Amino acid sequence: MPHATLDRPAAGYRFLPAVFQYSAGVAALPGFRIERVRFAEPVPLAEGWRRIAALLDAAGRPCAAFCACELRSPAPFTEEGFAAFNRAYAAVLAEWGVLDEAGRNPVARSNVCPELAPPAAPAFHAFCYTVPDPQAAPSFVVAGSGEAEEGHATYRDHVVAPGDVSPEGLRAKARWVLGEMERRMAALGAGWGATTGVQAYTVHDLHPFLAEEIVARGAARHGLTWQFCRPPVAGLEFEMDCRGVPLERVLAA
């Protein structure tokens, strides 16, 4: 994965290039801050795009200011199904003018699958955008990562401890994911000390390694949000994302 970020001056942020479907993370440029908005309930994608566009317009921000999102899907995708979903998702970003001149996707993203009461179709859970602020402190969002190196033709051939959901297998998965969070934050000039929110997504028990692998390295300095969800691709078992943003709000249904 490249370690150099690319600036999006008109959008107010820089991004860490990763894969077709998302960037590895974003950070506000000087003079801007990132804000996070969560929907009170998941909003189906088509309606979510409309509501996000309306909010950006009301805030006087261009669609290109959309810099991160968190999605919820009904169940883990097959590799082929995930690729098809990503093509449709990226097509909207292209229509919005969010993709850069080389066709790279700058938007950081997490997409996970609630184990209980999942949405009927893929939906928005939350999103982030930039706002001008001359006095803003640094802010950032790191995209979600499961326990497989990205950028390969498939996930299945690169899973850490494949099929192993024993305490030690899950520890190995978590250790890799935490390392990826740290690599991405470092590239954005941040670390655990700058986070305001850290989320873990798994349906397995994380308590056997919570203290030693998560708390001890500073990843739960403000607590840890454990969401009972699966990563988006079948065969993955543990995912995390994190952020450091000064303002978050919830939109009513």
SULTADA-V97620 format. One record per backbone hydrogen bond with DSSP energy under -1.0 kcal/mol. NH is the residue of the N-H (numbers start at 0). CO is the residue of the C=O. E is the energy in kcal/mol with one decimal. If there is no record, write none. Layout:
((NH/CO/E) (NH/CO/E))
This chain:
((5/14/-2.6) (7/12/-2.5) (10/7/-1.2) (11/7/-1.6) (12/7/-1.3) (13/26/-2.8) (14/5/-2.5) (15/24/-2.5) (18/21/-1.8) (22/106/-2.0) (23/15/-2.9) (25/140/-2.7) (26/13/-2.2) (27/138/-2.4) (28/11/-2.2) (31/28/-1.7) (32/130/-2.3) (34/128/-2.7) (35/246/-2.2) (36/126/-3.1) (37/248/-2.7) (38/124/-2.1) (39/250/-2.6) (42/123/-2.2) (44/121/-1.8) (47/43/-3.1) (48/44/-3.2) (49/45/-1.6) (50/46/-2.6) (51/47/-2.8) (52/48/-2.5) (53/49/-2.2) (54/50/-2.3) (55/51/-2.6) (56/52/-2.3) (57/53/-2.5) (58/54/-1.8) (59/56/-1.3) (60/55/-3.1) (64/61/-2.0) (65/62/-1.9) (66/127/-2.2) (67/127/-1.3) (68/107/-1.8) (69/125/-2.9) (70/109/-3.4) (71/122/-2.8) (72/111/-2.3) (76/231/-3.8) (81/77/-2.5) (82/78/-1.9) (83/79/-2.0) (84/80/-2.4) (85/81/-2.5) (86/82/-1.8) (87/83/-1.8) (88/84/-2.4) (89/85/-2.7) (90/86/-1.5) (91/87/-1.1) (92/88/-1.4) (93/89/-2.2) (94/90/-2.1) (95/91/-2.1) (96/93/-1.1) (97/92/-2.8) (99/103/-2.3) (102/99/-2.5) (107/66/-2.3) (109/68/-1.8) (111/70/-2.0) (112/229/-3.1) (114/227/-2.3) (122/71/-2.9) (123/42/-3.2) (124/69/-3.2) (125/69/-1.7) (126/36/-2.5) (127/67/-2.8) (128/34/-1.8) (129/64/-1.3) (130/32/-2.5) (132/30/-3.1) (135/132/-1.9) (139/243/-1.9) (140/25/-2.4) (141/241/-3.0) (142/23/-1.9) (143/108/-1.1) (144/239/-2.0) (147/145/-1.4) (157/154/-2.6) (159/146/-2.9) (163/160/-2.0) (169/165/-2.9) (170/166/-1.9) (171/167/-2.1) (172/168/-2.0) (173/169/-2.9) (174/170/-2.7) (175/171/-1.8) (176/172/-2.4) (177/173/-3.0) (178/174/-1.9) (179/175/-2.1) (180/176/-2.5) (181/177/-2.2) (182/178/-2.3) (183/179/-2.4) (184/180/-2.6) (185/181/-2.4) (186/182/-1.8) (187/183/-1.2) (188/185/-1.4) (189/184/-3.0) (193/190/-2.1) (194/191/-1.6) (195/242/-3.0) (196/242/-1.8) (198/240/-2.4) (199/224/-2.7) (200/238/-3.3) (201/226/-1.3) (208/205/-1.2) (212/208/-2.4) (213/209/-1.3) (214/209/-2.8) (215/210/-2.4) (217/214/-1.9) (218/213/-1.9) (222/219/-2.0) (224/197/-2.6) (226/199/-3.1) (228/226/-2.5) (229/112/-2.7) (233/76/-2.6) (235/232/-2.0) (238/200/-1.8) (239/144/-1.5) (240/198/-1.8) (241/141/-1.0) (242/196/-2.2) (243/139/-2.7) (248/35/-1.8) (250/37/-2.8))
